[in-house]
Amino acid sequence: MDQVHGKPCSSGTPPSEEDQMADLRRGPWTVEEDFMLINYISNHGEGRWNSLARHAGLKRTGKSCRLRWLNYLRPDVRRGNITPEEQLLILELHSRWGNRWSKIAQHLPGRTDNEIKNYWRTRVQKHAKQLQCDVNSKKFKDVMQYLWMPRLMERIHAAGVNKSSINGGGGGGRSA
């Protein structure tokens, strides 16, 4: 009789779900695993993540593969800081829908619900703590509406003005 994780197992018996779970890899993804997932999805498409994980030869859960793909490897995932325009939109949509991160992410192409949630929790909630108030309080909503959002709009406007003057929109053209 063979041994699987110290338990007796006959050769003809498929490993139990518990034994399969013990073989799963945890922790950071390797470059090789990323390539395996990218190649499998480019050849076969997304979906049925548990079977995808097995067929791709990854010793990861389907959930792990899905999250890795959606949050990091997908070609249309945007990288870098959230722009002032995106910040403003997040604030507006959050005031409308609350913590419905997936719904908010649908309005920010290339941004993931996880990234938006992380932005909210690290930046917005930090400001609420500094003001010693809850993010759902009237005080915080007023600060957001009357101070933070107008400042973001000023930054957006200033960036637009700077772009137009750099691109020759500053009125320095020759007159006839």
MIPA-354237 format. One record per atom (N, C-alpha, C, O): residue in one letter; atom name; x, y, z. Coordinates in pm, 1 decimal. Layout:
N
aa,at,east,north,up
A,CA,X,Y,Z
...
//
This chain:
176
aa,at,east,north,up
M,N,84.3,-118.8,0.0
M,CA,0.0,0.0,0.0
M,C,88.5,124.7,0.0
M,O,189.1,130.7,70.7
D,N,49.5,224.2,-80.3
D,CA,123.7,350.2,-88.2
D,C,87.1,440.1,29.3
D,O,-13.3,419.3,97.4
Q,N,170.9,539.7,50.8
Q,CA,146.0,638.5,155.2
Q,C,124.7,774.9,90.5
Q,O,205.0,817.7,7.6
V,N,17.2,842.8,127.9
V,CA,-6.8,979.4,83.1
V,C,-20.0,1065.0,209.0
V,O,-113.9,1049.0,287.0
H,N,75.4,1155.7,227.3
H,CA,78.7,1240.9,347.0
H,C,71.7,1157.4,474.5
H,O,3.7,1193.6,570.5
G,N,144.3,1043.3,473.8
G,CA,151.3,959.4,592.7
G,C,30.1,872.7,615.5
G,O,21.4,806.2,718.8
K,N,-65.7,870.8,521.2
K,CA,-186.1,789.2,535.3
K,C,-181.5,677.2,433.2
K,O,-139.0,699.1,319.8
P,N,-224.2,558.6,471.0
P,CA,-224.9,449.5,373.1
P,C,-325.7,478.2,262.4
P,O,-434.1,531.0,286.9
C,N,-286.8,441.5,138.0
C,CA,-372.8,466.8,22.5
C,C,-343.7,358.7,-80.6
C,O,-227.7,335.6,-115.0
S,N,-447.6,292.1,-130.4
S,CA,-424.3,191.3,-233.7
S,C,-398.8,261.4,-366.4
S,O,-451.7,370.2,-389.4
S,N,-319.3,201.7,-453.5
S,CA,-279.6,263.9,-579.9
S,C,-397.8,297.0,-668.8
S,O,-391.7,394.3,-744.0
G,N,-506.0,219.0,-663.1
G,CA,-619.8,241.1,-751.4
G,C,-716.7,346.0,-701.3
G,O,-808.4,383.7,-774.2
T,N,-699.6,394.4,-579.8
T,CA,-792.0,490.8,-520.3
T,C,-744.6,632.0,-551.5
T,O,-630.2,666.7,-522.1
P,N,-832.4,714.9,-611.5
P,CA,-791.2,853.6,-636.6
P,C,-772.1,926.7,-504.6
P,O,-838.9,895.9,-405.8
P,N,-681.2,1023.3,-502.8
P,CA,-658.4,1097.4,-378.1
P,C,-785.0,1171.2,-335.6
P,O,-861.5,1220.3,-418.7
S,N,-804.7,1177.6,-205.4
S,CA,-923.2,1246.1,-152.8
S,C,-909.3,1396.2,-173.4
S,O,-801.4,1446.5,-204.9
E,N,-1020.7,1466.6,-155.0
E,CA,-1019.1,1612.4,-167.6
E,C,-923.5,1672.7,-65.0
E,O,-856.4,1772.2,-92.7
E,N,-917.6,1612.0,53.8
E,CA,-828.3,1659.2,159.1
E,C,-682.0,1645.3,115.3
E,O,-600.6,1734.7,138.3
D,N,-649.8,1531.3,51.6
D,CA,-513.3,1510.7,3.3
D,C,-479.0,1609.0,-108.2
D,O,-367.0,1659.8,-114.4
Q,N,-575.6,1635.6,-196.3
Q,CA,-552.0,1731.2,-304.8
Q,C,-529.8,1871.4,-248.6
Q,O,-444.6,1944.9,-298.6
M,N,-604.5,1909.1,-146.3
M,CA,-589.3,2041.1,-85.2
M,C,-451.0,2054.9,-21.4
M,O,-392.8,2163.3,-23.7
A,N,-397.6,1946.3,35.4
A,CA,-267.0,1951.5,99.4
A,C,-156.4,1973.5,-3.8
A,O,-50.7,2027.0,29.5
D,N,-179.9,1932.9,-128.2
D,CA,-80.2,1949.7,-234.8
D,C,-82.1,2089.6,-295.9
D,O,7.7,2123.4,-373.0
L,N,-181.8,2171.6,-263.6
L,CA,-193.5,2303.8,-324.4
L,C,-83.9,2397.2,-274.6
L,O,-44.0,2394.6,-158.2
R,N,-38.1,2477.4,-365.3
R,CA,66.6,2575.1,-334.9
R,C,1.3,2701.0,-278.8
R,O,-104.1,2744.3,-325.5
R,N,64.5,2757.4,-180.3
R,CA,17.4,2882.0,-120.4
R,C,129.3,2984.3,-126.7
R,O,243.7,2950.6,-157.4
G,N,96.5,3107.7,-97.8
G,CA,199.1,3211.5,-94.8
G,C,216.1,3281.3,-228.2
G,O,132.6,3267.5,-317.6
P,N,325.0,3356.6,-241.5
P,CA,346.7,3437.5,-362.5
P,C,353.1,3353.4,-489.0
P,O,401.3,3240.2,-488.4
W,N,303.6,3411.1,-596.6
W,CA,308.1,3344.5,-726.7
W,C,447.7,3360.7,-786.0
W,O,513.8,3462.6,-766.7
T,N,490.4,3258.3,-858.1
T,CA,619.6,3266.3,-927.6
T,C,597.0,3316.1,-1069.9
T,O,484.4,3315.1,-1119.8
V,N,703.7,3359.2,-1134.3
V,CA,696.3,3403.4,-1273.8
V,C,650.0,3287.4,-1361.2
V,O,571.3,3306.6,-1453.9
E,N,698.7,3167.2,-1331.8
E,CA,659.1,3049.1,-1410.8
E,C,508.6,3023.7,-1400.3
E,O,443.0,2993.5,-1500.1
E,N,454.7,3036.1,-1279.3
E,CA,310.1,3016.4,-1261.3
E,C,231.7,3122.7,-1337.2
E,O,129.8,3092.5,-1399.3
D,N,279.0,3247.2,-1332.5
D,CA,212.5,3354.6,-1407.5
D,C,207.9,3319.7,-1556.3
D,O,103.4,3332.5,-1620.2
F,N,322.2,3275.4,-1611.8
F,CA,327.3,3240.1,-1753.6
F,C,234.9,3123.9,-1785.4
F,O,169.0,3123.3,-1889.4
M,N,229.5,3025.0,-1696.0
M,CA,140.0,2910.6,-1718.6
M,C,-5.3,2957.2,-1725.0
M,O,-81.2,2913.7,-1811.5
L,N,-43.2,3045.2,-1633.9
L,CA,-180.7,3094.8,-1630.1
L,C,-210.9,3181.6,-1752.8
L,O,-315.6,3166.1,-1815.6
I,N,-120.2,3271.9,-1786.4
I,CA,-140.2,3358.6,-1903.2
I,C,-152.8,3275.1,-2030.7
I,O,-242.8,3298.1,-2111.5
N,N,-63.1,3178.7,-2048.7
N,CA,-65.9,3094.4,-2169.3
N,C,-193.1,3012.2,-2177.4
N,O,-252.7,2999.9,-2284.4
Y,N,-235.4,2955.3,-2063.8
Y,CA,-356.8,2874.3,-2064.9
Y,C,-478.2,2959.4,-2101.8
Y,O,-560.6,2918.7,-2183.7
I,N,-488.5,3076.3,-2041.8
I,CA,-603.8,3162.5,-2068.6
I,C,-600.2,3214.6,-2211.9
I,O,-705.3,3226.5,-2274.8
S,N,-482.2,3246.1,-2265.0
S,CA,-475.6,3295.9,-2403.0
S,C,-516.0,3185.9,-2502.2
S,O,-569.4,3216.1,-2609.0
N,N,-491.4,3060.2,-2468.6
N,CA,-529.4,2949.5,-2557.5
N,C,-671.6,2899.7,-2536.1
N,O,-736.4,2855.7,-2631.1
H,N,-721.2,2906.1,-2412.3
H,CA,-849.3,2842.8,-2380.3
H,C,-954.5,2938.6,-2325.8
H,O,-1071.4,2901.5,-2315.6
G,N,-915.6,3061.0,-2290.4
G,CA,-1010.5,3157.3,-2236.0
G,C,-1029.8,3142.8,-2085.8
G,O,-977.7,3050.8,-2022.8
E,N,-1106.2,3236.3,-2030.7
E,CA,-1135.6,3237.5,-1887.4
E,C,-1254.2,3147.9,-1857.0
E,O,-1323.6,3100.8,-1947.1
G,N,-1275.8,3125.5,-1729.1
G,CA,-1396.5,3057.3,-1685.2
G,C,-1368.2,2923.7,-1620.7
G,O,-1261.4,2865.6,-1640.2
R,N,-1464.9,2874.6,-1543.1
R,CA,-1452.7,2748.5,-1471.1
R,C,-1315.5,2738.0,-1407.2
R,O,-1235.1,2651.9,-1442.7
W,N,-1290.6,2825.6,-1313.8
W,CA,-1157.1,2846.7,-1259.1
W,C,-1098.4,2724.2,-1191.6
W,O,-977.1,2703.9,-1197.9
N,N,-1180.2,2641.2,-1126.9
N,CA,-1125.1,2521.6,-1062.2
N,C,-1069.0,2424.4,-1165.1
N,O,-960.1,2370.1,-1146.9
S,N,-1143.5,2402.5,-1273.0
S,CA,-1091.1,2310.7,-1375.8
S,C,-976.7,2376.7,-1452.0
S,O,-883.0,2308.4,-1493.4
L,N,-982.8,2507.3,-1470.9
L,CA,-873.5,2579.2,-1537.2
L,C,-743.6,2559.2,-1459.1
L,O,-639.2,2532.7,-1518.8
A,N,-749.0,2571.4,-1327.6
A,CA,-629.1,2555.2,-1244.6
A,C,-568.8,2416.7,-1264.0
A,O,-447.3,2402.9,-1277.9
R,N,-653.8,2313.7,-1265.1
R,CA,-603.4,2176.8,-1283.7
R,C,-546.3,2157.6,-1423.4
R,O,-435.3,2106.7,-1438.6
H,N,-621.7,2198.1,-1526.2
H,CA,-578.8,2175.9,-1665.1
H,C,-455.4,2257.3,-1702.2
H,O,-377.7,2215.8,-1788.2
A,N,-436.8,2370.7,-1639.4
A,CA,-318.9,2453.7,-1667.6
A,C,-194.1,2397.8,-1599.3
A,O,-82.8,2444.1,-1624.2
G,N,-213.8,2296.7,-1512.0
G,CA,-100.0,2237.9,-1442.0
G,C,-57.4,2317.7,-1319.9
G,O,53.1,2299.7,-1268.7
L,N,-145.3,2406.4,-1273.1
L,CA,-113.5,2487.9,-1156.0
L,C,-162.5,2418.0,-1030.4
L,O,-274.0,2365.8,-1028.1
K,N,-83.5,2416.5,-929.4
K,CA,-125.5,2358.6,-801.4
K,C,-178.3,2471.7,-713.8
K,O,-130.0,2495.4,-603.1
R,N,-277.5,2539.5,-766.2
R,CA,-342.6,2651.7,-698.3
R,C,-492.2,2627.7,-700.8
R,O,-541.9,2548.5,-781.0
T,N,-563.6,2695.7,-613.3
T,CA,-709.2,2686.9,-616.3
T,C,-761.4,2768.6,-733.5
T,O,-692.9,2857.3,-784.5
G,N,-882.5,2738.0,-775.2
G,CA,-945.4,2816.6,-880.8
G,C,-960.9,2961.9,-838.9
G,O,-942.8,3052.7,-920.1
K,N,-994.5,2984.0,-712.4
K,CA,-1011.1,3120.6,-662.8
K,C,-879.3,3197.3,-672.1
K,O,-878.0,3313.9,-711.3
S,N,-769.9,3132.9,-636.8
S,CA,-639.4,3197.2,-643.6
S,C,-605.7,3235.3,-787.9
S,O,-554.7,3344.4,-813.3
C,N,-634.4,3145.1,-882.3
C,CA,-609.0,3172.8,-1024.4
C,C,-695.2,3289.2,-1074.1
C,O,-647.9,3378.1,-1144.9
R,N,-823.7,3286.1,-1034.7
R,CA,-915.3,3393.1,-1077.5
R,C,-868.7,3528.5,-1026.6
R,O,-865.1,3625.2,-1102.7
L,N,-832.7,3536.8,-898.3
L,CA,-789.6,3664.1,-841.3
L,C,-657.2,3710.8,-901.0
L,O,-638.9,3830.1,-925.1
R,N,-564.8,3617.7,-925.2
R,CA,-436.8,3654.4,-985.4
R,C,-459.2,3712.8,-1124.2
R,O,-399.2,3814.0,-1160.3
W,N,-546.2,3648.3,-1201.9
W,CA,-575.3,3695.2,-1337.1
W,C,-644.9,3831.4,-1333.9
W,O,-600.4,3925.6,-1399.4
L,N,-751.9,3841.3,-1259.2
L,CA,-833.3,3963.3,-1260.0
L,C,-760.8,4084.2,-1201.0
L,O,-777.7,4196.0,-1249.6
N,N,-680.4,4063.0,-1096.7
N,CA,-618.7,4176.1,-1027.5
N,C,-478.2,4211.0,-1073.6
N,O,-430.6,4321.3,-1046.8
Y,N,-409.7,4118.3,-1143.4
Y,CA,-270.1,4145.5,-1178.3
Y,C,-232.3,4116.1,-1323.5
Y,O,-157.1,4193.1,-1383.3
L,N,-281.6,4008.5,-1381.0
L,CA,-228.1,3961.1,-1508.5
L,C,-309.1,4001.2,-1631.2
L,O,-256.0,4002.3,-1742.2
R,N,-434.2,4033.5,-1613.3
R,CA,-518.7,4070.6,-1727.2
R,C,-454.2,4184.7,-1804.5
R,O,-406.6,4280.6,-1743.8
P,N,-451.5,4176.2,-1937.9
P,CA,-383.4,4280.0,-2016.3
P,C,-440.8,4420.7,-1999.7
P,O,-367.4,4518.5,-2014.3
D,N,-569.1,4432.9,-1969.8
D,CA,-629.1,4566.4,-1960.6
D,C,-626.9,4624.9,-1818.9
D,O,-688.1,4728.9,-1794.7
V,N,-557.6,4560.0,-1725.6
V,CA,-547.5,4614.4,-1590.0
V,C,-454.2,4735.0,-1593.1
V,O,-341.4,4726.6,-1641.7
R,N,-503.0,4846.8,-1540.8
R,CA,-422.2,4969.6,-1536.7
R,C,-329.2,4965.6,-1417.7
R,O,-364.5,4916.9,-1310.3
R,N,-212.0,5016.7,-1438.3
R,CA,-111.4,5023.7,-1332.6
R,C,-91.5,5168.9,-1292.4
R,O,-127.6,5260.2,-1366.5
G,N,-35.5,5189.0,-1177.9
G,CA,-0.1,5324.4,-1137.2
G,C,-102.8,5387.6,-1046.4
G,O,-204.8,5328.2,-1011.4
N,N,-71.6,5511.2,-1009.5
N,CA,-156.5,5584.8,-916.4
N,C,-293.2,5613.9,-976.4
N,O,-309.2,5627.5,-1097.7
I,N,-389.8,5622.8,-888.4
I,CA,-525.0,5660.1,-929.9
I,C,-523.0,5810.1,-956.8
I,O,-478.9,5888.4,-872.7
T,N,-570.8,5849.4,-1073.8
T,CA,-566.4,5989.4,-1115.9
T,C,-668.6,6072.8,-1038.4
T,O,-761.3,6017.4,-979.2
P,N,-652.5,6204.8,-1038.3
P,CA,-753.2,6290.2,-972.7
P,C,-893.7,6268.6,-1030.9
P,O,-992.2,6271.1,-957.1
E,N,-903.0,6247.6,-1162.4
E,CA,-1034.7,6221.6,-1223.7
E,C,-1095.0,6093.1,-1167.7
E,O,-1214.2,6086.9,-1137.9
E,N,-1011.2,5990.9,-1153.9
E,CA,-1060.0,5864.3,-1098.6
E,C,-1098.0,5880.2,-951.6
E,O,-1197.4,5823.5,-906.3
Q,N,-1018.5,5957.6,-877.4
Q,CA,-1049.7,5981.7,-736.3
Q,C,-1185.9,6048.0,-722.0
Q,O,-1267.4,6008.7,-638.4
L,N,-1209.1,6149.4,-805.2
L,CA,-1336.1,6221.0,-801.3
L,C,-1452.1,6127.0,-832.4
L,O,-1555.2,6129.7,-765.2
L,N,-1434.2,6044.2,-934.6
L,CA,-1539.3,5949.7,-972.8
L,C,-1564.1,5848.2,-861.5
L,O,-1679.2,5813.9,-834.4
I,N,-1459.0,5800.1,-797.3
I,CA,-1475.3,5705.2,-686.1
I,C,-1556.0,5770.0,-574.1
I,O,-1646.7,5708.0,-518.7
L,N,-1523.1,5894.2,-541.0
L,CA,-1596.2,5963.7,-434.4
L,C,-1743.4,5981.2,-471.4
L,O,-1831.8,5959.0,-388.6
E,N,-1769.4,6021.2,-595.8
E,CA,-1908.4,6040.2,-639.8
E,C,-1985.5,5908.5,-636.5
E,O,-2097.0,5902.2,-584.8
L,N,-1924.8,5803.0,-692.5
L,CA,-1995.2,5674.5,-699.6
L,C,-2010.6,5611.2,-561.5
L,O,-2110.9,5545.4,-534.2
H,N,-1912.2,5630.8,-474.7
H,CA,-1924.6,5575.5,-339.8
H,C,-2035.8,5645.8,-263.5
H,O,-2106.9,5582.4,-185.5
S,N,-2051.8,5775.5,-285.0
S,CA,-2160.6,5845.8,-215.8
S,C,-2296.6,5794.8,-264.7
S,O,-2395.1,5799.0,-191.0
R,N,-2301.2,5746.9,-388.8
R,CA,-2425.3,5694.4,-445.9
R,C,-2450.7,5548.9,-406.0
R,O,-2563.1,5512.6,-371.4
W,N,-2344.8,5464.5,-411.0
W,CA,-2362.9,5319.2,-396.1
W,C,-2296.4,5258.5,-274.4
W,O,-2312.9,5139.1,-249.7
G,N,-2222.0,5336.3,-197.5
G,CA,-2154.2,5279.2,-81.7
G,C,-2040.6,5187.3,-123.7
G,O,-1975.8,5210.1,-225.9
N,N,-2016.4,5081.9,-43.5
N,CA,-1902.7,4993.5,-65.2
N,C,-1926.6,4888.0,-173.6
N,O,-1883.7,4773.7,-158.0
R,N,-1992.0,4923.1,-279.6
R,CA,-2016.3,4828.1,-389.4
R,C,-1902.4,4841.6,-489.4
R,O,-1917.5,4898.2,-597.6
W,N,-1786.8,4786.8,-448.8
W,CA,-1662.1,4807.1,-522.1
W,C,-1668.5,4756.8,-665.7
W,O,-1615.8,4821.9,-755.9
S,N,-1731.8,4642.6,-688.6
S,CA,-1740.1,4588.6,-825.0
S,C,-1821.8,4680.6,-915.0
S,O,-1787.9,4702.1,-1031.3
K,N,-1929.3,4734.1,-859.6
K,CA,-2014.1,4825.0,-936.8
K,C,-1937.4,4953.6,-969.2
K,O,-1947.8,5006.0,-1080.1
I,N,-1861.4,5003.6,-873.3
I,CA,-1780.5,5124.4,-894.6
I,C,-1672.7,5095.7,-999.2
I,O,-1647.7,5178.4,-1086.9
A,N,-1608.7,4978.7,-990.3
A,CA,-1500.2,4941.9,-1083.1
A,C,-1548.7,4935.7,-1227.7
A,O,-1470.5,4959.7,-1319.7
Q,N,-1674.7,4904.4,-1249.0
Q,CA,-1728.9,4899.0,-1385.9
Q,C,-1721.7,5035.3,-1454.0
Q,O,-1723.6,5043.0,-1576.8
H,N,-1713.6,5142.4,-1376.1
H,CA,-1708.9,5277.7,-1431.2
H,C,-1566.7,5332.7,-1440.9
H,O,-1546.0,5446.9,-1481.7
L,N,-1469.7,5250.7,-1403.3
L,CA,-1328.7,5288.9,-1410.7
L,C,-1254.3,5182.3,-1490.9
L,O,-1196.2,5091.0,-1432.2
P,N,-1255.0,5192.0,-1622.5
P,CA,-1195.5,5087.3,-1707.0
P,C,-1050.7,5057.9,-1668.3
P,O,-968.7,5148.5,-1653.6
G,N,-1021.8,4929.4,-1652.5
G,CA,-887.1,4886.1,-1620.2
G,C,-855.9,4883.7,-1472.4
G,O,-752.1,4830.9,-1432.5
R,N,-942.8,4939.2,-1390.3
R,CA,-921.5,4936.9,-1244.8
R,C,-1003.2,4822.4,-1185.6
R,O,-1115.6,4796.6,-1228.7
T,N,-946.6,4754.7,-1087.5
T,CA,-1015.5,4641.8,-1026.4
T,C,-1089.4,4685.5,-900.4
T,O,-1055.6,4786.1,-838.1
D,N,-1189.8,4608.4,-865.0
D,CA,-1264.7,4637.1,-742.9
D,C,-1171.4,4634.3,-621.8
D,O,-1187.4,4713.5,-528.9
N,N,-1074.8,4543.9,-623.0
N,CA,-978.4,4532.7,-513.5
N,C,-893.0,4659.2,-502.5
N,O,-867.6,4707.4,-392.2
E,N,-849.4,4712.2,-614.7
E,CA,-767.3,4833.1,-614.8
E,C,-846.8,4953.3,-562.9
E,O,-794.2,5035.5,-488.0
I,N,-972.0,4962.6,-602.8
I,CA,-1057.5,5073.6,-558.6
I,C,-1084.4,5062.9,-409.2
I,O,-1079.8,5162.6,-337.1
K,N,-1112.7,4941.3,-363.2
K,CA,-1134.8,4920.1,-220.3
K,C,-1009.1,4957.0,-141.4
K,O,-1017.9,5021.5,-36.9
N,N,-891.9,4915.9,-191.3
N,CA,-766.8,4949.4,-122.7
N,C,-743.8,5100.0,-120.1
N,O,-699.2,5153.9,-18.8
Y,N,-773.8,5168.6,-230.5
Y,CA,-762.0,5314.6,-234.3
Y,C,-852.0,5375.2,-126.2
Y,O,-808.7,5461.2,-49.5
W,N,-977.0,5329.7,-121.1
W,CA,-1072.6,5383.6,-25.4
W,C,-1023.0,5363.0,117.6
W,O,-1026.6,5454.7,199.6
R,N,-977.1,5242.2,145.8
R,CA,-938.0,5210.0,283.3
R,C,-807.2,5276.4,325.0
R,O,-789.2,5308.1,442.6
T,N,-715.4,5297.9,230.7
T,CA,-587.9,5357.9,269.5
T,C,-591.9,5509.3,265.3
T,O,-532.9,5574.5,351.5
R,N,-660.1,5567.3,167.1
R,CA,-659.0,5712.9,153.2
R,C,-779.2,5778.2,220.6
R,O,-763.8,5867.2,304.3
V,N,-897.0,5734.0,184.0
V,CA,-1017.9,5802.4,230.2
V,C,-1040.3,5779.1,379.7
V,O,-1065.9,5874.1,453.8
Q,N,-1031.2,5655.4,423.8
Q,CA,-1052.3,5628.4,565.3
Q,C,-943.0,5691.9,651.6
Q,O,-967.5,5728.3,766.6
K,N,-822.5,5704.8,595.5
K,CA,-713.7,5771.1,668.1
K,C,-750.0,5918.0,694.2
K,O,-727.1,5970.2,803.4
H,N,-806.9,5983.6,592.3
H,CA,-849.7,6123.5,610.2
H,C,-959.8,6133.6,715.3
H,O,-960.6,6226.7,795.8
A,N,-1052.4,6038.3,714.8
A,CA,-1159.8,6039.5,814.1
A,C,-1101.6,6025.7,955.1
A,O,-1146.3,6092.7,1048.1
K,N,-1001.7,5938.6,970.1
K,CA,-937.7,5921.7,1101.8
K,C,-870.5,6050.7,1146.1
K,O,-878.1,6088.7,1262.9
Q,N,-803.4,6118.9,1050.5
Q,CA,-736.9,6245.4,1084.3
Q,C,-838.0,6349.8,1129.7
Q,O,-808.1,6433.4,1214.9
L,N,-957.8,6344.6,1072.3
L,CA,-1064.1,6436.6,1111.3
L,C,-1139.5,6387.3,1235.0
L,O,-1229.9,6454.3,1285.1
Q,N,-1100.9,6270.1,1282.7
Q,CA,-1163.8,6206.4,1397.4
Q,C,-1313.6,6189.7,1377.9
Q,O,-1394.5,6223.9,1464.2
C,N,-1348.3,6134.7,1259.3
C,CA,-1488.7,6105.4,1233.3
C,C,-1500.9,5980.1,1147.2
C,O,-1403.3,5933.4,1088.4
D,N,-1618.3,5928.6,1141.2
D,CA,-1647.7,5808.7,1063.4
D,C,-1672.2,5847.7,917.1
D,O,-1724.3,5955.6,889.0
V,N,-1633.9,5758.5,823.8
V,CA,-1653.7,5789.6,681.8
V,C,-1800.7,5805.2,645.0
V,O,-1833.1,5865.5,542.6
N,N,-1890.0,5751.1,728.1
N,CA,-2033.1,5762.2,698.7
N,C,-2099.8,5878.6,771.2
N,O,-2220.9,5897.4,759.6
S,N,-2022.1,5956.6,845.8
S,CA,-2080.3,6067.3,922.6
S,C,-2110.5,6186.4,831.6
S,O,-2053.1,6200.2,723.6
K,N,-2201.3,6271.2,877.4
K,CA,-2234.8,6392.1,802.9
K,C,-2113.8,6483.8,794.0
K,O,-2090.6,6546.2,690.5
K,N,-2036.0,6492.5,902.5
K,CA,-1917.3,6577.4,903.9
K,C,-1822.1,6536.7,790.5
K,O,-1774.4,6622.2,715.8
F,N,-1794.9,6406.9,778.0
F,CA,-1701.4,6361.9,674.4
F,C,-1760.3,6383.7,535.0
F,O,-1689.2,6425.3,443.5
K,N,-1887.5,6356.2,518.8
K,CA,-1951.3,6376.1,387.3
K,C,-1947.7,6523.3,346.7
K,O,-1928.6,6555.4,229.5
D,N,-1966.2,6612.7,444.4
D,CA,-1957.5,6757.0,415.6
D,C,-1815.6,6796.8,375.6
D,O,-1796.6,6872.1,280.1
V,N,-1716.4,6746.5,448.3
V,CA,-1576.5,6776.6,414.7
V,C,-1546.5,6727.4,273.8
V,O,-1480.8,6795.9,195.4
M,N,-1595.2,6608.6,243.0
M,CA,-1572.8,6552.3,109.7
M,C,-1638.6,6638.9,2.0
M,O,-1576.7,6672.1,-99.0
Q,N,-1764.5,6674.6,25.5
Q,CA,-1841.3,6748.7,-75.2
Q,C,-1792.9,6892.2,-92.1
Q,O,-1784.9,6941.7,-204.5
Y,N,-1760.6,6959.6,18.1
Y,CA,-1730.1,7102.3,10.7
Y,C,-1581.2,7135.8,9.9
Y,O,-1544.0,7249.3,-20.0
L,N,-1495.6,7038.9,42.1
L,CA,-1352.7,7067.5,46.3
L,C,-1272.8,6977.5,-48.0
L,O,-1202.9,7025.6,-137.1
W,N,-1284.4,6846.1,-26.8
W,CA,-1200.3,6751.9,-99.7
W,C,-1235.2,6745.5,-248.5
W,O,-1146.4,6753.1,-333.4
M,N,-1363.6,6731.8,-280.2
M,CA,-1405.1,6721.7,-420.8
M,C,-1375.0,6851.1,-498.2
M,O,-1326.2,6842.7,-610.9
P,N,-1402.2,6970.5,-442.5
P,CA,-1364.6,7092.5,-514.7
P,C,-1213.3,7103.1,-538.0
P,O,-1170.1,7150.4,-643.1
R,N,-1132.7,7059.1,-440.0
R,CA,-987.3,7061.0,-459.0
R,C,-945.5,6967.4,-572.2
R,O,-858.4,7000.9,-652.4
L,N,-1007.5,6851.4,-577.9
L,CA,-978.3,6758.0,-687.5
L,C,-1015.2,6821.0,-821.8
L,O,-941.2,6808.5,-919.4
M,N,-1129.7,6888.5,-826.0
M,CA,-1174.0,6953.0,-950.2
M,C,-1075.5,7062.9,-990.7
M,O,-1048.1,7080.6,-1109.4
E,N,-1022.3,7136.8,-892.9
E,CA,-920.9,7239.6,-922.9
E,C,-795.4,7175.5,-980.9
E,O,-738.7,7226.3,-1077.6
R,N,-751.3,7063.2,-921.9
R,CA,-632.8,6993.8,-973.3
R,C,-655.8,6944.4,-1115.7
R,O,-566.5,6953.2,-1200.0
I,N,-775.2,6892.5,-1142.4
I,CA,-808.0,6843.1,-1276.8
I,C,-806.3,6959.0,-1376.1
I,O,-750.6,6947.6,-1485.3
H,N,-868.0,7071.1,-1337.0
H,CA,-873.3,7189.1,-1423.4
H,C,-732.4,7243.0,-1448.6
H,O,-698.3,7275.6,-1562.3
A,N,-650.1,7252.9,-1343.4
A,CA,-512.8,7303.7,-1357.6
A,C,-431.4,7213.7,-1449.4
A,O,-352.5,7263.1,-1530.0
A,N,-449.0,7083.6,-1438.5
A,CA,-376.4,6990.2,-1525.3
A,C,-420.0,7008.6,-1670.1
A,O,-337.1,7000.1,-1760.7
G,N,-548.2,7033.6,-1693.3
G,CA,-598.8,7057.4,-1828.8
G,C,-545.5,7186.0,-1887.7
G,O,-512.6,7190.8,-2006.2
V,N,-536.2,7291.4,-1806.2
V,CA,-483.0,7420.1,-1851.2
V,C,-335.7,7404.6,-1886.3
V,O,-290.9,7454.7,-1989.4
N,N,-259.9,7335.5,-1801.1
N,CA,-117.4,7314.4,-1827.4
N,C,-95.6,7234.7,-1954.8
N,O,-3.5,7264.4,-2030.9
K,N,-177.4,7135.7,-1979.2
K,CA,-164.9,7055.9,-2101.6
K,C,-189.0,7141.2,-2224.7
K,O,-115.6,7131.2,-2323.0
S,N,-292.8,7225.9,-2219.6
S,CA,-325.0,7306.7,-2338.0
S,C,-217.0,7410.5,-2365.1
S,O,-190.6,7441.7,-2481.3
S,N,-153.7,7465.0,-2261.2
S,CA,-47.5,7563.3,-2285.9
S,C,79.3,7494.8,-2336.6
S,O,154.2,7554.0,-2414.2
I,N,104.3,7371.9,-2294.2
I,CA,219.1,7295.6,-2343.8
I,C,197.9,7256.9,-2489.4
I,O,292.6,7257.0,-2568.0
N,N,75.4,7224.0,-2525.6
N,CA,44.0,7179.5,-2661.2
N,C,17.1,7294.9,-2756.9
N,O,-33.8,7272.4,-2866.7
G,N,49.2,7414.8,-2718.9
G,CA,31.4,7528.4,-2809.5
G,C,-102.5,7595.3,-2800.5
G,O,-136.1,7677.8,-2885.5
G,N,-180.7,7562.1,-2699.1
G,CA,-311.9,7623.1,-2685.5
G,C,-307.6,7751.3,-2605.5
G,O,-412.5,7803.1,-2567.2
G,N,-190.0,7803.5,-2579.2
G,CA,-177.0,7919.9,-2493.1
G,C,-190.2,8051.9,-2566.6
G,O,-162.7,8156.5,-2507.8
G,N,-231.1,8051.5,-2692.4
G,CA,-253.9,8176.5,-2765.1
G,C,-127.6,8236.7,-2820.6
G,O,-126.8,8354.7,-2855.7
G,N,-21.3,8160.7,-2829.8
G,CA,104.7,8215.5,-2879.4
G,C,120.4,8200.7,-3030.7
G,O,231.9,8208.7,-3082.2
G,N,10.2,8179.1,-3102.0
G,CA,18.0,8159.2,-3247.5
G,C,40.4,8290.4,-3322.1
G,O,24.1,8398.3,-3265.2
R,N,77.3,8281.0,-3447.9
R,CA,105.0,8398.8,-3530.1
R,C,-25.9,8453.8,-3587.9
R,O,-109.1,8376.4,-3635.2
S,N,-45.0,8584.2,-3584.8
S,CA,-166.8,8641.7,-3643.0
S,C,-135.6,8691.4,-3781.0
S,O,-20.4,8722.2,-3811.3
A,N,-238.0,8700.1,-3867.5
A,CA,-216.7,8737.1,-4007.6
A,C,-212.2,8882.9,-4029.0
A,O,-194.9,8928.2,-4142.1
//
